[in-house]
Every structure is written in structure tokens, then in C-alpha cells.
Amino acid sequence: MKFRALAPSLIAAALTVSSYAQAGLAYISNEKDDTLSVLDLNTWQVIDTIDVGERPRGIILSKDGSKLYICASDSDTVQVMDLATRKIIANLPSGADPEQFSLHPDDRKLYISNEDDALVTVVDTQTHEVLAQIEVGVEPEGMAVSPDGKWAVNTSETTNMLHWIDTETHELVDNTLVDQRPRHVEFREDGQLLWASSEIGGTVSVVDVPSRQIIKKLNFEIKGIHPDKIQPVGVKLSADGKYAFVALGPANHVAVVDTKSYEVVDYLLVGRRVWHMEFTPDNQYLLTTNGISGDVSVINVADLKVERSIKVGRYPWGVVTTP
């Protein structure tokens, strides 16, 4: 039997397909386009655009990375996408206007902020059953579950509080007052500290989880930028525990905070109206979603340098990455 050699062009095409199959990817929700952009992390190219529900905002991965959960805010649902096919396979009963959410370490309980109803809805991602609806403050937004699964913490933008929900009983057991319009909460990897941004207050509060008390409040100042434009939203903590990165909204910068001294060590200029951030799987880069400029900035974490920007859809909001 004779075998005919493949033409060089076919070999190149096969290698390209293989490299895309193995490359890390980022998924970015585009709030005004009702789409997700799929970004190849090797080539820094957008390789796909996927239609989803209306006004997609928060997005997170299942623990095994096989599914993507999407807050389709104006569709009043959380969509479930199978990442192998990039198809929507289910719609979860999220409650009205889901904006952010967080998945319990058990990979089943999904805690969802319902901004219009002042509720947190808890949904079982396997049975699609609503397990609880918990009354919280006015305009709930941020949502995080502690690494040990004990706490679900919600922020209310108008009540200016962090609401502590016991995940065993689904009862609201405590509140922590923070500055005006809290938008995002992020647990440290060991679960002992919680970082909470306050957009209009212009601050980030660092909260001791066992006592649920603020132990440090961070302020930001950028030369040439009016304080009113410095509006903290997203927060990400580096894997080595060295830095906290804070997206400063219309200030168009990301603050780099030393987590030991709580001093700001740098301000990195990114795109316009920076919302949220995510590390690449190897933790070498941090991606930022820049709403008004419609792009993603790529920060080299080791050098603390912005290396490039990549155009995506209109008003990119959320971002996750996969290996």
C-alpha cells in the first residue's frame, strides 16, 4: 500500500488546528452585543464570537472547566454553555436581573445576585431547582463563596453592606458596613481575608473573615486624574499572594497593591472603563475588560507592564480563562 505525502499547506493547517485545540482560551462577555468573544491565549487573536442571552455580564466556570455559566441579565436567566460544543444547553431559574454570581466548592450550589429584587437566589446546577431566595440589601451585585464553602458574601450597592450568608442554613447572619456602592468581593486563597471594592466611595476594604470586621481600608490617588473618576470595581489576588490588582473603572488604570504592606506600588494604564479581570491559567498574564474602549488589556504580572490590547465586542464586562 502506498501512502501519499501531505502537502505542506495541509500539514500547516493541521498544526494550526492542533494548536488551537491545545491553546488556553479566554471567554469575554460583551454586554452591548449579547455575545461572548473567544480569545486564543497563544496568538492573542479572537477566534470565535458566540451569541448568548441579553446583556451578558458575570461569567464563571464549573469546577471541572466543562461548562460556562453566563448571567444574561436582561433575559432574567443564567445560561449554561457546554464548552466542548460552545452551545447553550440549559437556562437556570436565576431570578430577576442576575448580574454576578459565585459557585460553591461542591460545584452544585450557585449563588446569584438579583439586582432588581434585593435577593440572592441559590440554584442547584444539576437539578435546576431553586434551593433558597435570601433577602439582602438594595441592589445586590457582588458575590463570592469562601474557599471552605462556609460563607456566601453578597454586596448591596445602595445599602452599602456586605451580607454574610451561612451556606448550610441559607440564612443571613451578619452585615458589614463598607463605603458607598460596593461592587465586588474576592476571598484570599486561604479564606481568612476578604477584599471588597466600593465604587463611589473610591476605596477597597480588607475584611477579617473570622470577625467579619474591616482591618484595612485602601485609598487611591493618580496624578492628573480627578478623584471622582477613581472607582474601584474588580479585584484579583495573585496566585503567589504578593499582589492585589484593583480595576479603577473610569480612571482607566489598574492599581497594584502590595498585600503585606497594603501600599499601592504602581498604577497601570489600560483601556477605558476597566471593569473586571482574570489571570491566564499559568498566572503569567492578567486580562482586563475595558467597557468603553471595547477591548481587553494584557498585563505581564512579573514585569507589571501592559503588553497589548485586543479588540473584542461592545462593552466587555466579564472574563474567564481555561487551559
C-alpha angles and dihedrals in degrees: 000000000000125000120208116219117243117249114252090246091056091048090051091049092050091050090049092052090047093050092050090049091054100036124105114252138205124209116206124191114222107206099197098039099048088230145109120230116214112213123195107223094205098052098024088227129134103242101176143015118206127198113229138161127307119297101355112203124150116042129179139169130241112248093259092047094237097113136044120210115209128194102220093190101186092042089056092228145097109234123211117215124195102222093204090065100016089229129135106247101174146007117220124213095249102164123240122330102352109201110163132008143172134213122228116236088250086071090230113075113073116193111206131189113224103199098189096047103042089236141123110217119204115205130185103230093205102047095026088227122148103237099184146344114213124197112231136160129306117294101005113204122148120064134183136163119211118248091248090051094237099114136042110193123198130186123217113207097204100034089048094220143124109228117210114211122191104227093207096056099020088227126141103240106169146007131211118203114224135167125295121307105000109205111173141021127197128184122218111244093257091049095235098111133040124201116209126186123212110201102194094030088057093221143106119219121208109209129199103229100208092053096026088222129134111251099175137017119201126209127192133213126181120187111246095012121105113241091236089066093055100094116161115215121147122038128192128180119212118243092242090054092237102113142031114205116207123193108220101200115214090011084076092219139106115221117220111211126192102230093209100050096022088225121141106242098182147354115222120205111228135158127310119291100004111208117169141357144206136187122236113249091261091049091232095117138035119211121208127197111223110196106194097038091046095226146104121239119212116216121195101223097202094049097031089227131135104234104182148339126231126202114233129158132314115299102355108207116164132032138188131174133213132194 
